[in-house]
Amino acid sequence: MAENKKISEPLFSKKNMALLKDPLTDNNPVTVQVLGICSALAITAELKASVIMGLSVIFVLGVGNVVISLMRNIIPSAIRIIAQLVVVAALVIIVDLTLKAYVPDLAKKLSVFVGLIITNCIIMGRFEAFALANTPWKSFLDGIGNAAGYALILVAVGFFRELLGSGKLFGFSVFGDPVEKTGLYATGYENNGFMLLAPMALITLGLIIGFQRSRNKSLIETN
């Protein structure tokens, strides 16, 4: 009876949907678990780069979780880490070649960081902690949810850094022309170039983490 009940569970049951929704908020891999912050700090000076990196991780973790789940019963325990690395490396190569084919300029900027997706602790962590113990469908939802939570933070950081640092979004001027002093610049507004520097990525991420914890006190660690 228990087996039949498990089989008949709806694909989008409340429990399954939690796998998608929880990593977006109170179990976010970046702001709550503090994982994968290297790329969150390194490539978020431009919103476009943040979006592309986020989509890349969604593809790698979503597909990778399914592959690992399908192989979970045939992967010897002694070589499971090696098998996981092979899977994620193959997916990262696909992402890298796709970026080089369709957005070569951006691919050059992200080249090193795309390669580092292989060692992203969010991906290896979900492979090890979830995909090896769950069905392909649940693993897919878990992968998409955690990767989307990661992408959400990258986009948020990239949004504020590019907007306040250069007055642009996706390379298009939002506040007007800073040289000809049109739009917001006519009022005396100036771009904060410091936002484009590496320290502001950490500060912006810290502010997001602080804001989230101020709204949900249960996330505040106690000694």
Secondary structure, DSSP 8 states (H G I E B T S, - for coil): -HHHHHHTS-TT-HHHHHHHHGGGTTT-TTTTS--SHHHHHHSTTSHHHHHHHHHHHHHHHHHHHHHHHHHTTTS-GGGHHHHHHHHHHHHHHHHHHHHHHH-HHHHHHHHHHHHGGGG-HHHHHHHHHTGGGS-HHHHHHHHHHHHHHHHHHHHHHHHHHHHHHHSEETTEESS--TTTT-GGGGGT----GGGGSHHHHHHHHHHHHHHHHHH-GGGS---
